[in-house]
Amino acid sequence: MRINRYLSDSGYCSRREADRLIAQGRVKINGQIAQLGQTVKAGDRVQADGQELSAGGRKVYLLLNKPRGIVCTADPREKYNVVDYLNYPERVFPVGRLDKDSEGLLLLTSDGEIVNRLLRAAGGHEKEYQVTVDRPVTAEFIRRMAAGVPVLDRMTLPCRVKKTGQREFDIVLVQGMNRQIRRMCEYLGYRVETLRRVRIMNLRLGEMQPGDWREATPAEMAELFRALEKKEAGQ
């Protein structure tokens, strides 16, 4: 098994994060600094930042209503990192990002493989948000948001947008550009006041309040994995 997959299977981090740790010389196999692409054999001793790891442990899937001000990182150098905030007894890390000024649904897990599968499905899995802006939402605003606007030197993909109040709308995205909704609104002359993610694929925020969390149910995860398998099969 390649070393980056070993780290993700252990629940220590995602494969992407594993590659970063390996490149920084923070991973060892049998006491020697690991190299990118190196394989782990049966009986090998693997450590990351001095912590001994083993692959194939219990996989944990948690749903958190992330409050505003909490940062979606496991980096302990960030005072308000989400892992310390959650303080779960097993090591977990966030899947994807939700910016510091936003709140809502965040998936955290010890399963590094699901991160890679969701990244491979990027551009296909839906994420739904409830947004409040600083002035009345017009039909023209809804039309242009849905059609796509220039963000970070490219057009956003067409998306579903629905007005829900004088200054509120729902939006369903199938891509994840940095601060995408805020940048889309800014381009059209609006400023986001509140932004809350309420759904990731079939996973829903429901009645959880900011700071609340729960384990995803087996049925929820089975449905999510079925959707990922269909995406990976090109259906």
BELZIRA-V168173 format. One record per backbone hydrogen bond with DSSP energy under -1.0 kcal/mol. NH is the residue of the N-H (numbers start at 0). CO is the residue of the C=O. If there is no record, write none. Layout:
BEGIN
NH,CO + NH,CO
END
This chain:
BEGIN
2,37 + 5,1 + 6,2 + 7,3 + 8,4 + 9,5 + 10,7 + 11,6 + 17,13 + 18,14 + 19,15 + 20,16 + 21,17 + 22,18 + 23,19 + 24,21 + 25,20 + 27,46 + 28,31 + 29,44 + 31,28 + 33,26 + 37,34 + 39,0 + 43,40 + 46,27 + 47,50 + 48,25 + 50,47 + 52,45 + 61,107 + 62,213 + 63,105 + 64,211 + 65,63 + 65,103 + 68,99 + 69,66 + 70,79 + 72,70 + 77,74 + 80,77 + 81,70 + 82,72 + 84,80 + 85,81 + 86,82 + 92,108 + 94,106 + 101,98 + 102,194 + 103,65 + 104,196 + 105,63 + 107,61 + 108,92 + 109,59 + 111,7 + 115,111 + 116,112 + 117,113 + 118,114 + 119,115 + 120,116 + 121,118 + 123,120 + 126,172 + 127,198 + 128,170 + 129,195 + 130,168 + 131,193 + 132,166 + 133,190 + 136,165 + 141,137 + 142,138 + 143,139 + 144,140 + 145,141 + 146,142 + 147,143 + 150,153 + 153,150 + 155,148 + 158,145 + 159,171 + 161,169 + 163,167 + 164,167 + 168,130 + 169,161 + 170,128 + 171,159 + 172,126 + 179,176 + 182,178 + 183,179 + 184,180 + 185,181 + 186,182 + 187,183 + 188,185 + 189,184 + 192,131 + 193,131 + 195,129 + 196,102 + 197,127 + 198,127 + 199,202 + 200,125 + 202,199 + 204,197 + 207,204 + 210,64 + 211,208 + 213,62 + 215,60 + 220,216 + 221,217 + 222,218 + 223,219 + 224,220 + 225,221 + 226,222 + 227,223 + 228,224 + 229,225 + 230,226 + 231,227 + 232,228 + 233,230 + 234,229
END
